[in-house]
């Protein structure tokens, strides 16, 4: 049976009419009803290319506004936060069938391209805080940087940035860090499927990363600098893919239509097929590890 929402309409009555006439008209004209089929609400996935300077939740709020007339008040959410300064793929699920799949997408592998400045460290490991230059004995060669990156492949121990959304004693770590009450977090196991140096011209290293859930690109910048005796912080982070969803599927907020329709979304059937094809590239043990490591 198709569920329906009944919306009540009351006829417009001018406020300038005497109270007695208004009351009489309200009594004479019955309320009209109009049936809205919830089955007509849009559902599926939108791949957003998030711009810098906006949080993931604010980006989601913008999409909710665009879908308010077509989603019928349905639930929506995103599959993994991007830092406000980061750009790239943010997968948004609209409608209950889509939001139920978000946890599966959150567990999928991610791809990033980052530019790391090796001449300084930053308290936030990016440009949110003022970089602190470091003195080095010798400028590293491309070969030195490539060799160091090899040690970050596979399962590694990584300490998340102090400026992160991880909760510490019920509070977000970044709140504590901004108040100088936290400067480090304990390491945890994450997985790096592949990592490569795209280009290097001192002090900037452009790096491509394919990683599992819970990996922090900013931590990589910090740890790489420590490993080769330099500084290390991210000047840019761009997420190029979440599982099978990549920049080819994405559009920016400025490219969005005034009103989102079903034609703008990846439907549930297609999304499941994409996820299953992506999962088939990994062995069962690899798939489990990607989902379990926080």
C-alpha positions as CSV (number, residue, x, y, z in Angstrom):
1,X,0.0,0.0,0.0
2,X,1.4,3.4,-0.9
3,X,1.8,5.6,2.1
4,X,0.3,9.1,1.8
5,X,0.7,12.4,3.6
6,X,-2.4,14.5,3.8
7,X,-1.8,18.3,3.7
8,X,-4.6,20.5,4.9
9,X,-5.4,23.8,3.1
10,X,-7.5,26.6,4.6
11,X,-8.9,29.2,2.2
12,X,-7.4,32.6,2.4
13,X,-9.6,35.0,4.3
14,X,-8.8,38.8,4.2
15,X,-7.8,40.0,7.7
16,X,-9.8,43.2,7.1
17,X,-13.2,41.4,7.2
18,X,-15.3,41.7,10.4
19,X,-14.9,38.9,12.9
20,X,-18.5,37.7,12.4
21,X,-18.1,37.4,8.6
22,X,-14.8,35.7,8.9
23,X,-16.2,33.1,11.3
24,X,-19.2,32.6,9.0
25,X,-17.0,31.9,5.9
26,X,-14.8,29.5,7.8
27,X,-17.9,27.6,8.8
28,X,-19.2,27.5,5.3
29,X,-16.0,26.5,3.4
30,X,-14.7,23.1,4.3
31,X,-10.9,22.4,4.5
32,X,-9.5,20.9,1.3
33,X,-7.1,18.1,1.3
34,X,-4.3,17.1,-1.2
35,X,-2.5,13.7,-1.1
36,X,1.2,13.7,-1.5
37,X,2.7,10.3,-2.3
38,X,5.9,9.6,-0.3
39,X,6.8,7.1,-3.0
40,X,7.4,10.1,-5.3
41,X,10.2,11.5,-3.0
42,X,13.6,11.3,-4.5
43,X,16.1,8.8,-3.1
44,X,19.7,8.0,-4.0
45,X,23.2,9.4,-3.8
46,X,24.6,12.7,-4.7
47,X,28.4,13.1,-5.1
48,X,29.4,16.6,-4.1
49,X,32.8,18.2,-5.0
50,X,33.1,20.1,-1.7
51,X,34.8,23.5,-2.0
52,X,37.3,24.8,0.7
53,X,36.2,26.8,3.6
54,X,32.9,25.0,4.3
55,X,32.3,22.1,6.7
56,X,30.8,18.8,5.6
57,X,27.7,19.5,7.6
58,X,27.2,22.9,6.2
59,X,27.6,21.5,2.7
60,X,25.0,18.8,3.6
61,X,22.6,21.6,4.9
62,X,22.9,23.3,1.5
63,X,21.8,20.1,-0.3
64,X,18.9,19.6,2.1
65,X,17.6,23.0,1.1
66,X,17.8,22.1,-2.6
67,X,16.0,18.9,-1.9
68,X,13.3,20.1,0.5
69,X,10.5,20.1,-2.1
70,X,11.5,16.8,-3.8
71,X,12.7,14.7,-0.9
72,X,9.5,15.0,1.2
73,X,11.4,15.6,4.4
74,X,13.3,12.3,4.0
75,X,16.5,11.6,6.0
76,X,19.8,12.5,4.6
77,X,23.5,12.3,5.6
78,X,27.0,12.0,4.3
79,X,29.6,9.2,4.1
80,X,32.6,10.6,5.9
81,X,33.7,14.1,7.0
82,X,36.1,16.3,5.0
83,X,38.1,18.9,6.9
84,X,36.8,22.5,6.1
85,X,40.0,23.3,4.3
86,X,39.9,20.1,2.2
87,X,38.1,19.7,-1.1
88,X,36.7,16.9,-3.1
89,X,34.3,13.9,-2.9
90,X,31.6,14.0,-0.3
91,X,29.0,11.3,-0.8
92,X,25.5,12.4,0.3
93,X,22.6,9.9,0.8
94,X,19.1,11.2,0.4
95,X,16.1,9.1,1.6
96,X,16.1,6.2,4.0
97,X,17.2,3.5,1.5
98,X,20.3,5.6,0.8
99,X,21.1,6.5,4.4
100,X,21.0,2.9,5.3
101,X,23.9,2.3,2.9
102,X,26.0,5.1,4.2
103,X,27.8,3.0,6.8
104,X,28.9,0.7,4.1
105,X,30.3,3.6,2.1
106,X,32.0,5.1,5.1
107,X,33.9,1.8,5.4
108,X,35.1,1.9,1.8
109,X,38.6,2.9,0.8
110,X,39.4,6.5,0.0
111,X,41.8,8.2,-2.4
112,X,43.5,11.6,-1.9
113,X,45.9,13.9,-3.5
114,X,47.8,16.2,-1.1
115,X,50.5,18.8,-1.3
116,X,52.9,18.6,1.6
117,X,55.2,21.5,2.6
118,X,58.3,20.0,4.1
119,X,59.8,23.3,5.3
120,X,57.7,23.6,8.4
121,X,55.4,22.0,10.9
122,X,52.0,23.3,11.9
123,X,50.1,22.7,15.2
124,X,47.0,21.7,13.1
125,X,49.1,19.9,10.5
126,X,47.6,22.1,7.8
127,X,47.0,25.9,7.2
128,X,44.5,26.3,10.0
129,X,47.4,27.3,12.3
130,X,50.5,29.3,11.5
131,X,53.3,27.0,10.2
132,X,56.5,26.9,12.3
133,X,59.6,26.7,10.0
134,X,62.3,24.1,10.8
135,X,66.0,24.1,10.2
136,X,67.3,21.1,8.3
137,X,70.8,19.9,7.7
138,X,70.3,19.0,4.1
139,X,67.5,19.3,1.5
140,X,66.2,15.8,0.8
141,X,66.2,14.4,-2.7
142,X,63.3,12.9,-4.5
143,X,64.7,9.4,-3.9
144,X,64.8,10.0,-0.1
145,X,61.2,11.1,-0.1
146,X,60.1,8.1,-2.2
147,X,62.0,5.7,0.0
148,X,60.4,7.1,3.1
149,X,56.9,6.8,1.6
150,X,57.4,3.1,1.1
151,X,57.4,2.7,4.9
152,X,53.8,4.0,5.1
153,X,52.3,1.2,3.0
154,X,50.3,-1.6,4.5
155,X,49.0,-1.6,8.1
156,X,50.7,1.2,10.1
157,X,50.3,2.9,13.4
158,X,49.2,6.5,13.0
159,X,48.4,9.1,15.6
160,X,45.4,11.3,14.5
161,X,45.9,15.1,14.5
162,X,45.1,16.8,17.8
163,X,43.0,19.1,15.7
164,X,40.5,16.4,14.8
165,X,36.8,15.5,15.5
166,X,37.8,12.5,17.6
167,X,36.1,12.7,21.1
168,X,38.3,12.9,24.2
169,X,36.4,12.7,27.4
170,X,33.2,13.6,25.6
171,X,34.7,16.6,23.9
172,X,35.9,17.1,20.3
173,X,39.7,17.0,20.2
174,X,39.9,20.2,18.2
175,X,38.1,22.1,20.9
176,X,40.7,21.0,23.4
177,X,43.6,21.6,21.0
178,X,42.4,25.2,20.3
179,X,42.4,25.8,24.1
180,X,45.9,24.4,24.4
181,X,44.6,21.5,26.5
182,X,45.6,18.8,24.0
183,X,48.7,18.4,21.9
184,X,48.6,14.7,20.8
185,X,46.4,11.6,20.5
186,X,47.4,7.9,20.9
187,X,48.2,6.0,17.6
188,X,45.9,3.5,16.1
189,X,46.1,1.0,13.3
190,X,45.1,2.2,9.8
191,X,45.8,0.8,6.3
192,X,47.4,2.3,3.3
193,X,46.8,0.3,0.0
194,X,49.1,2.5,-2.1
195,X,51.1,5.7,-1.8
196,X,53.2,7.4,-4.5
197,X,55.1,10.6,-5.0
198,X,53.6,12.5,-8.0
199,X,56.1,15.4,-8.0
200,X,58.7,16.9,-5.8
201,X,60.3,20.4,-5.9
202,X,61.6,21.5,-2.5
203,X,59.8,22.1,-0.3
204,X,56.6,20.8,-1.9
205,X,55.8,17.1,-2.4
206,X,52.6,16.1,-4.2
207,X,51.4,12.7,-3.0
208,X,48.7,10.3,-4.1
209,X,47.2,8.1,-1.4
210,X,44.8,5.1,-1.5
211,X,43.9,4.2,2.1
212,X,41.4,2.6,4.4
213,X,38.9,4.0,6.9
214,X,40.4,6.2,9.7
215,X,43.5,7.3,7.8
216,X,44.5,11.0,8.3
217,X,46.3,12.7,5.5
218,X,47.5,15.5,7.8
219,X,49.1,12.9,10.0
220,X,51.0,11.5,7.0
221,X,52.4,15.0,6.3
222,X,53.6,15.3,9.9
223,X,55.0,11.8,10.1
224,X,56.8,12.0,6.7
225,X,58.6,15.1,7.8
226,X,59.6,13.4,11.1
227,X,60.9,10.4,9.1
228,X,63.2,12.4,6.8
229,X,64.3,15.1,9.2
230,X,62.3,18.0,7.9
231,X,59.0,19.6,8.6
232,X,55.7,18.5,7.2
233,X,52.2,20.0,6.9
234,X,49.4,19.9,4.3
235,X,48.9,23.0,2.1
236,X,46.0,21.2,0.3
237,X,44.1,18.0,0.6
238,X,41.7,16.8,-2.2
239,X,39.7,13.6,-1.8
240,X,39.4,12.1,-5.3
241,X,37.3,9.0,-4.5
242,X,35.3,7.3,-1.8
243,X,35.0,3.7,-2.8
244,X,33.6,3.7,-6.4
245,X,32.4,7.3,-6.2
246,X,34.9,9.7,-7.7
247,X,35.2,13.2,-9.1
248,X,33.8,12.0,-12.5
249,X,30.4,11.6,-10.6
250,X,30.7,14.9,-8.7
251,X,29.4,18.4,-9.1
252,X,30.1,21.5,-7.0
253,X,27.5,23.5,-5.1
254,X,27.6,26.3,-7.7
255,X,26.7,23.7,-10.4
256,X,23.7,22.4,-8.5
257,X,20.2,22.9,-10.0
258,X,17.7,25.1,-8.1
259,X,15.8,22.0,-7.2
260,X,17.2,18.5,-7.0
261,X,15.4,15.7,-8.9
262,X,15.8,12.0,-9.2
263,X,17.8,12.5,-12.4
264,X,20.5,14.2,-10.4
265,X,21.1,11.2,-8.2
266,X,22.8,7.8,-8.5
267,X,20.0,5.4,-7.8
268,X,20.1,2.7,-5.1
269,X,20.5,-0.2,-7.5
270,X,23.3,1.4,-9.4
271,X,25.1,2.4,-6.2
272,X,24.9,-1.2,-4.9
273,X,26.3,-2.5,-8.1
274,X,29.2,0.0,-7.9
275,X,30.0,-0.9,-4.3
276,X,29.9,-4.6,-5.1
277,X,32.3,-4.2,-8.0
278,X,34.6,-2.2,-5.8
279,X,34.5,-4.8,-3.0
280,X,35.4,-7.5,-5.5
281,X,38.8,-6.0,-6.0
282,X,39.7,-6.9,-2.4
283,X,40.0,-10.2,-0.7
284,X,37.5,-11.0,2.1
285,X,40.2,-10.3,4.7
286,X,41.0,-6.9,3.2
287,X,37.4,-5.9,3.1
288,X,36.9,-6.8,6.8
289,X,40.0,-4.9,7.8
290,X,38.9,-1.7,6.0
291,X,35.6,-1.8,7.9
292,X,37.0,-2.6,11.3
293,X,39.9,-0.2,11.7
294,X,38.4,3.1,13.1
